[in-house]
Amino acid sequence: WEGDELAGCGALKELDSWHGEVKSMRTSASHLRKGVAKQVLQHIIEEAEKRGYERLSLETGSMASFEPARKLYESFGFQYCEPFADYDEDPNSVFMKKEL
C-alpha cells in the first residue's frame, strides 16, 4: 500500500510443509517500475522462510511480455526447472524454483 492506494499484491500457497508456490503477483499500473514487485517478492520469500519451507516454486509466462517478471525472479536466485505440483509442460509457461 502507498497511503490508501494499492501498489501491488502477491500470494504464497503452501504445497506441503516444506514447499511453497509464489502465486499471482501484480503491480498496480500507477506503480510500475517503482520497485513494488521486488518488495512483494522479498516479503513472500521472508514469509516462506518463516514457515520453514525449503523450496519456493512458481509458474510464469514464456512470452516476451513476461520477460521482466522472469528477470526479477532470476535476480532473486530462482532457477528454471521442470513443472511441479499439478502443472504439466506447456509452451506458454515456464517453471522456476528457489532453494531456501
Secondary structure, DSSP 8 states (H G I E B T S, - for coil): -BTTB--EEEEEEEEETTEEEEEEEEE-GGGTTTTHHHHHHHHHHHHHHHHT-SEEEEEEE-SGGGHHHHHHHHHTT-EEE---TT----TTEEEEEEE-
